[in-house]
């Protein structure tokens, strides 16, 4: 297997990627029962010198359920019927997860509601109040 290039900042050596194969679950006839097509990828995220600490924290906060007790990011793929395509799929998943969390999210800029939206909100409140007011027979 070759090294996995995530971005210009990060290339994961093939020696750090632990790929294991197992039999897929679900329907599929004889093929499922005799072929190890499910791919499981384990990669050490916590304490890895390739990934800076802030990046690893963002991955943990977003995808913490996929990190085991040892700090390894564990991904599975059994979408396809052959081992090669599942391996490619699991590597793509790893790349997408790391790219999603590479940069911190932009802080939200608070904005004020527009004058028109304020008028529309108040007008709808007035209409609702009138509707309820007319339901009471004492106000007729």
C-alpha positions as CSV (number, residue, x, y, z in Angstrom):
1,X,0.0,0.0,0.0
2,X,1.2,3.5,-0.7
3,X,1.3,6.6,1.5
4,X,-2.0,8.4,1.8
5,X,-1.9,12.1,0.9
6,X,-4.6,14.1,2.8
7,X,-3.5,17.7,2.1
8,X,-0.2,19.5,1.5
9,X,0.1,19.6,5.3
10,X,-0.4,15.9,5.9
11,X,0.7,12.7,4.3
12,X,0.2,9.5,6.3
13,X,2.8,6.9,5.8
14,X,1.5,3.4,4.8
15,X,3.2,2.0,7.9
16,X,0.8,3.9,10.2
17,X,-2.3,2.5,8.5
18,X,-3.5,-0.8,9.9
19,X,-5.9,-2.5,7.4
20,X,-7.7,-5.6,8.4
21,X,-10.2,-7.6,6.4
22,X,-13.2,-9.7,7.6
23,X,-16.3,-11.3,6.2
24,X,-19.1,-8.8,5.4
25,X,-22.4,-9.1,7.1
26,X,-25.8,-9.1,5.4
27,X,-27.2,-10.8,2.4
28,X,-25.0,-11.9,-0.5
29,X,-25.1,-15.7,-0.8
30,X,-22.0,-17.8,-1.0
31,X,-19.7,-14.8,-1.7
32,X,-20.3,-13.3,1.7
33,X,-19.6,-16.6,3.5
34,X,-16.2,-17.2,1.9
35,X,-14.6,-13.9,0.9
36,X,-13.1,-11.4,3.3
37,X,-14.3,-8.2,1.7
38,X,-15.0,-5.9,4.7
39,X,-12.2,-3.5,5.2
40,X,-11.4,-2.1,8.7
41,X,-8.9,0.7,9.0
42,X,-7.2,1.8,12.3
43,X,-5.0,4.9,12.5
44,X,-3.5,6.3,15.6
45,X,-5.0,9.8,16.0
46,X,-4.3,10.8,19.6
47,X,-0.6,11.6,20.2
48,X,0.3,11.3,16.5
49,X,3.2,13.8,15.7
50,X,1.9,14.2,12.1
51,X,-1.4,15.9,13.2
52,X,-1.2,19.0,15.4
53,X,-3.1,18.9,18.6
54,X,-5.9,21.4,17.6
55,X,-6.6,19.4,14.5
56,X,-6.9,16.2,16.5
57,X,-9.2,17.8,19.0
58,X,-11.5,18.9,16.2
59,X,-11.6,15.3,14.8
60,X,-12.3,14.0,18.3
61,X,-15.2,16.5,18.9
62,X,-16.8,15.7,15.5
63,X,-16.0,12.0,15.1
64,X,-15.3,10.9,18.7
65,X,-17.6,7.9,18.4
66,X,-15.2,6.4,15.9
67,X,-12.2,6.7,18.1
68,X,-11.5,3.7,20.4
69,X,-9.9,3.6,23.9
70,X,-6.4,3.5,22.5
71,X,-6.9,6.8,20.6
72,X,-7.2,5.1,17.2
73,X,-9.6,6.3,14.6
74,X,-11.5,3.1,13.4
75,X,-13.4,3.1,10.1
76,X,-15.2,0.3,8.3
77,X,-16.4,-0.3,4.8
78,X,-18.5,-3.2,3.5
79,X,-20.3,-1.3,0.8
80,X,-18.9,-3.2,-2.1
81,X,-18.4,-6.9,-2.8
82,X,-14.7,-6.8,-3.3
83,X,-11.8,-6.1,-1.0
84,X,-10.1,-3.5,-3.2
85,X,-13.1,-1.2,-3.6
86,X,-13.8,-1.4,0.2
87,X,-10.2,-0.5,0.9
88,X,-10.4,2.5,-1.4
89,X,-13.7,3.5,0.2
90,X,-12.3,3.4,3.8
91,X,-9.2,5.4,2.7
92,X,-11.5,8.0,1.2
93,X,-13.5,8.2,4.4
94,X,-10.4,8.8,6.4
95,X,-9.3,11.6,3.9
96,X,-12.8,13.2,4.1
97,X,-12.8,13.2,7.9
98,X,-9.4,14.7,8.2
99,X,-10.1,17.4,5.5
100,X,-13.4,18.3,7.2
101,X,-11.6,19.0,10.5
102,X,-8.4,20.5,9.0
103,X,-9.4,24.2,9.6
104,X,-11.2,25.6,12.6
105,X,-14.8,26.8,11.8
106,X,-15.2,30.5,11.1
107,X,-16.8,32.3,14.0
108,X,-20.4,33.4,13.4
109,X,-20.9,37.1,12.9
110,X,-24.0,38.3,14.7
111,X,-26.3,40.3,12.5
112,X,-29.3,42.4,13.2
113,X,-32.7,41.5,11.6
114,X,-33.5,43.8,8.7
115,X,-36.1,46.5,9.0
116,X,-38.4,44.7,6.6
117,X,-38.2,41.4,8.6
118,X,-39.0,43.3,11.8
119,X,-42.1,44.9,10.2
120,X,-43.2,41.5,8.8
121,X,-42.8,39.9,12.2
122,X,-44.8,42.6,14.0
123,X,-47.5,42.5,11.3
124,X,-47.9,38.8,11.7
125,X,-48.2,39.2,15.4
126,X,-50.9,41.8,14.9
127,X,-52.8,39.5,12.6
128,X,-52.6,36.6,15.0
129,X,-53.8,38.9,17.9
130,X,-56.8,40.1,15.8
131,X,-57.7,36.5,14.9
132,X,-57.7,35.5,18.6
133,X,-59.5,38.7,19.6
134,X,-62.4,37.9,17.3
135,X,-62.8,34.4,18.7
136,X,-64.0,35.9,22.0
137,X,-67.7,36.9,21.8
138,X,-67.3,39.5,24.5
139,X,-65.2,41.7,22.2
140,X,-67.8,42.0,19.4
